[in-house]
Amino acid sequence: MTPSLLAENEASPIEVFGTSGRSPFVLVCDHAGRELPRSLGSLGLTEEELRAHIAWDIGAAGMARELALKLEAPLFLQRYSRLVIDCNRPLSAPDSIATKSGGISIPGNEGLSAEARSERARAIFWPYHERIRAELHARKARGEPFILIAVHSFTPVFLGAARPFHTGLLYLHDTRLAHPLRKLLHAEGELVVGDNEPYSASEATDYSIIEYGERLGAPYVEIEVRQDLIADSAGQRAWAERFARLLPLASEAFSLDESEEVSRASL
């Protein structure tokens, strides 16, 4: 029998922050933390590697908390490193449990049995997503549609290539929120805004915005901010203030009433 991944006295994979008040916004931060279960040791990596982007989205959690406070919205953060299991990947994705990231091998993820992979999903992936789903189910039961905001960050340089974007907006088919928000960001004047850049959303590579946005018919956007811009608390506050100002304006482009598809979606 595969032993439990997390000991009883280890942290829950999910942190719930903010309030479930009247705000239509619900925030998720899939790569918020870089904790490792004690049973996995260091996964064979150095401390420097475990502080790098391969382990978590630097600055994303701080910005997400500031944004949740300003929007008076609930925020769900995933505490464990994406190297344990990536909570923004379908379990069928090749990098759900990556053996290499950013050109760095992950020794502790090599040669895992099906049972070991399943235990990581049972201990971390499913509790995190079941808690989010419970929030959305409760909103549906109350007749309260929602707008999903996924918060991430990206590296200024990837495999030697500099990224010019300050921020990027990711989406698949539903552009109700992403396109108005993109226009508002462009109107700020000084920003380079990526349209499905520096990453492109897909059902094969993304989970949260697909599962809770596309499949539930809810307006959504995945926000990416360059890590050097939100590496400290001042940058996190500044970007949170920007999105807290622009997201309500962008959401005025559509209606969230009982006629919306989201109100009929099955959770």
C-alpha positions as CSV (number, residue, x, y, z in Angstrom):
1,M,0.0,0.0,0.0
2,T,1.3,3.4,-0.9
3,P,1.8,5.5,2.2
4,S,0.0,8.8,2.6
5,L,1.8,11.7,1.0
6,L,1.0,14.2,3.8
7,A,1.3,13.5,7.5
8,E,-1.6,14.5,9.8
9,N,0.3,17.6,11.1
10,E,1.2,18.9,7.6
11,A,-0.5,21.9,6.1
12,S,-3.7,21.5,4.1
13,P,-3.1,22.0,0.3
14,I,-5.6,24.9,0.3
15,E,-5.6,28.3,1.9
16,V,-8.9,30.2,1.8
17,F,-8.4,33.9,1.9
18,G,-10.8,36.9,1.8
19,T,-14.5,36.8,2.0
20,S,-17.4,35.1,0.3
21,G,-19.4,38.3,0.3
22,R,-21.4,40.0,-2.4
23,S,-18.6,40.3,-4.9
24,P,-19.2,38.4,-8.1
25,F,-15.5,37.6,-8.4
26,V,-13.9,34.3,-7.3
27,L,-10.1,34.2,-7.4
28,V,-7.8,31.2,-7.6
29,C,-4.0,31.0,-7.4
30,D,-2.9,27.5,-8.4
31,H,0.8,28.0,-8.1
32,A,0.8,30.1,-4.9
33,G,3.2,28.1,-2.7
34,R,6.4,26.1,-2.9
35,E,6.0,23.8,0.1
36,L,7.0,20.1,-0.2
37,P,5.6,17.2,1.7
38,R,8.2,15.9,4.2
39,S,7.8,12.5,2.7
40,L,9.3,13.8,-0.6
41,G,12.3,15.5,0.9
42,S,13.7,18.0,-1.6
43,L,12.8,16.0,-4.7
44,G,16.5,16.0,-5.4
45,L,16.7,19.7,-6.0
46,T,18.8,22.5,-4.4
47,E,17.2,25.3,-2.3
48,E,18.0,27.7,-5.1
49,E,16.1,25.6,-7.6
50,L,13.2,25.3,-5.1
51,R,13.0,29.1,-4.9
52,A,12.9,29.5,-8.6
53,H,9.9,29.7,-11.0
54,I,9.9,26.0,-11.7
55,A,8.6,25.5,-8.1
56,W,5.9,28.2,-7.9
57,D,4.7,31.5,-9.4
58,I,6.8,34.1,-7.7
59,G,4.8,37.1,-6.5
60,A,1.4,35.7,-7.6
61,A,0.1,34.8,-4.1
62,G,0.9,38.3,-2.7
63,M,-0.8,40.0,-5.6
64,A,-3.8,37.7,-5.4
65,R,-4.3,38.4,-1.7
66,E,-4.1,42.2,-2.3
67,L,-6.6,41.8,-5.2
68,A,-9.0,39.7,-3.2
69,L,-9.0,42.3,-0.4
70,K,-9.7,45.1,-2.9
71,L,-12.5,43.2,-4.7
72,E,-13.9,41.8,-1.4
73,A,-13.8,38.4,-3.1
74,P,-12.8,34.9,-1.9
75,L,-9.4,33.6,-3.0
76,F,-8.3,30.0,-3.0
77,L,-4.5,29.4,-2.9
78,Q,-2.7,26.1,-3.4
79,R,0.2,25.8,-0.9
80,Y,2.3,23.0,-2.3
81,S,4.8,23.3,-5.1
82,R,3.7,22.6,-8.6
83,L,6.6,20.2,-8.7
84,V,4.7,17.8,-6.4
85,I,1.6,18.0,-8.7
86,D,0.5,20.8,-10.9
87,C,-3.0,21.9,-9.9
88,N,-3.4,23.8,-13.2
89,R,-2.9,20.8,-15.4
90,P,-5.3,18.0,-16.2
91,L,-4.1,14.8,-14.5
92,S,-3.6,13.3,-17.9
93,A,-1.1,16.0,-19.0
94,P,2.5,14.9,-19.4
95,D,3.7,17.6,-17.0
96,S,1.0,17.0,-14.3
97,I,4.0,15.7,-12.3
98,A,6.9,17.0,-14.3
99,T,10.2,15.1,-14.5
100,K,11.9,18.2,-16.1
101,S,11.0,21.9,-15.9
102,G,12.8,24.8,-17.3
103,G,15.6,22.5,-18.4
104,I,16.1,21.2,-14.9
105,S,15.5,17.5,-14.1
106,I,13.4,16.6,-11.1
107,P,14.9,13.4,-9.7
108,G,12.1,12.9,-7.1
109,N,9.5,12.7,-9.9
110,E,11.2,10.1,-12.0
111,G,9.9,6.5,-12.3
112,L,6.8,7.1,-10.2
113,S,4.3,4.2,-9.9
114,A,0.6,4.7,-10.8
115,E,-0.1,4.4,-7.1
116,A,2.3,7.2,-6.2
117,R,0.9,9.5,-8.8
118,S,-2.6,8.8,-7.7
119,E,-1.7,9.5,-4.0
120,R,-0.4,13.0,-5.0
121,A,-3.7,13.7,-6.7
122,R,-5.7,12.4,-3.8
123,A,-3.7,14.4,-1.2
124,I,-3.3,17.7,-3.0
125,F,-5.0,18.1,-6.4
126,W,-8.5,16.9,-5.5
127,P,-8.8,18.6,-2.1
128,Y,-7.8,21.9,-3.6
129,H,-10.3,21.7,-6.5
130,E,-13.1,20.2,-4.4
131,R,-12.9,23.2,-2.1
132,I,-13.2,25.6,-5.1
133,R,-16.1,23.5,-6.6
134,A,-17.9,23.7,-3.2
135,E,-17.7,27.5,-3.3
136,L,-19.1,27.6,-6.8
137,H,-21.8,25.0,-6.0
138,A,-22.9,27.2,-3.0
139,R,-23.1,30.2,-5.3
140,K,-25.2,28.3,-7.8
141,A,-27.5,27.1,-5.0
142,R,-28.0,30.8,-4.0
143,G,-28.6,31.9,-7.6
144,E,-25.4,33.9,-7.6
145,P,-23.4,33.7,-10.9
146,F,-19.6,34.3,-10.6
147,I,-16.6,35.6,-12.5
148,L,-13.5,33.6,-12.3
149,I,-10.1,35.2,-12.0
150,A,-7.0,33.0,-12.1
151,V,-3.8,34.7,-11.0
152,H,-0.3,33.6,-12.2
153,S,3.1,35.0,-12.9
154,F,5.8,34.4,-15.6
155,T,9.6,34.8,-15.8
156,P,11.1,37.8,-17.6
157,V,13.4,35.5,-19.5
158,F,12.6,32.0,-20.7
159,L,15.3,29.7,-22.2
160,G,17.4,32.7,-23.0
161,A,14.7,34.7,-24.7
162,A,13.5,38.0,-23.1
163,R,9.8,38.4,-22.8
164,P,8.6,42.0,-23.6
165,F,5.2,41.6,-21.9
166,H,4.3,43.3,-18.6
167,T,1.2,41.2,-18.3
168,G,-0.7,38.7,-20.4
169,L,-4.4,37.5,-20.5
170,L,-5.2,33.9,-21.2
171,Y,-8.5,32.4,-22.4
172,L,-9.8,29.7,-24.7
173,H,-13.2,30.5,-26.4
174,D,-14.9,32.8,-24.0
175,T,-13.7,36.3,-24.5
176,R,-16.4,38.2,-22.5
177,L,-14.0,39.4,-19.9
178,A,-10.6,39.0,-21.5
179,H,-11.2,41.2,-24.5
180,P,-12.7,44.2,-22.6
181,L,-9.9,43.9,-20.0
182,R,-7.3,43.8,-22.8
183,K,-8.6,47.1,-24.2
184,L,-8.6,48.7,-20.8
185,L,-5.0,47.6,-20.2
186,H,-3.9,48.9,-23.6
187,A,-5.5,52.2,-22.7
188,E,-3.2,52.5,-19.7
189,G,-0.6,53.5,-22.4
190,E,2.7,52.2,-21.1
191,L,1.9,48.5,-20.9
192,V,2.8,45.7,-23.3
193,V,-0.1,43.3,-23.0
194,G,0.1,39.7,-24.2
195,D,-3.0,38.2,-25.9
196,N,-2.7,34.5,-24.9
197,E,0.9,35.3,-24.3
198,P,3.4,34.4,-23.0
199,Y,1.3,31.1,-22.7
200,S,-1.6,29.9,-24.8
201,A,-4.5,28.3,-23.0
202,S,-5.8,24.9,-24.0
203,E,-7.8,22.0,-22.6
204,A,-4.6,20.0,-22.7
205,T,-2.5,22.4,-20.7
206,D,-4.9,24.3,-18.4
207,Y,-7.3,23.2,-15.7
208,S,-8.9,25.9,-13.6
209,I,-10.1,28.3,-16.3
210,I,-11.3,25.4,-18.5
211,E,-13.1,23.6,-15.6
212,Y,-14.6,26.6,-13.9
213,G,-14.8,29.0,-16.8
214,E,-15.4,27.3,-20.1
215,R,-17.2,24.2,-18.9
216,L,-19.4,26.1,-16.5
217,G,-20.1,28.9,-18.8
218,A,-18.8,31.5,-16.4
219,P,-16.9,34.7,-17.6
220,Y,-13.2,34.3,-16.7
221,V,-9.7,35.4,-17.4
222,E,-6.3,34.1,-16.4
223,I,-4.0,36.9,-15.5
224,E,-0.3,36.6,-15.9
225,V,2.1,39.3,-14.6
226,R,5.8,39.3,-15.1
227,Q,7.6,38.3,-11.9
228,D,10.1,41.1,-11.6
229,L,7.1,43.5,-11.5
230,I,5.5,41.8,-8.5
231,A,8.6,40.4,-6.7
232,D,8.0,42.7,-3.7
233,S,5.0,44.0,-1.8
234,A,5.0,47.4,-3.5
235,G,4.7,45.8,-6.9
236,Q,2.1,43.4,-5.8
237,R,-0.1,46.2,-4.4
238,A,0.4,48.3,-7.5
239,W,-0.7,45.6,-9.9
240,A,-3.6,44.5,-7.6
241,E,-4.8,48.1,-7.5
242,R,-4.7,48.2,-11.3
243,F,-6.7,45.0,-11.8
244,A,-9.1,45.9,-8.9
245,R,-9.8,49.1,-10.9
246,L,-10.1,47.6,-14.3
247,L,-11.8,44.2,-13.7
248,P,-15.2,45.8,-12.6
249,L,-15.1,48.1,-15.6
250,A,-14.4,45.1,-17.9
251,S,-17.2,43.1,-16.4
252,E,-19.7,45.9,-17.3
253,A,-19.5,44.6,-20.9
254,F,-21.7,41.6,-20.1
255,S,-24.6,40.8,-17.8
256,L,-24.6,38.4,-14.9
257,D,-28.3,37.6,-14.4
258,E,-30.4,34.5,-14.4
259,S,-30.4,34.4,-18.2
260,E,-26.6,33.8,-18.2
261,E,-25.4,30.3,-19.2
262,V,-23.5,30.0,-16.0
263,S,-26.7,30.0,-13.9
264,R,-27.8,26.9,-15.7
265,A,-24.5,25.1,-15.7
266,S,-24.3,21.9,-13.8
267,L,-21.6,21.7,-11.1
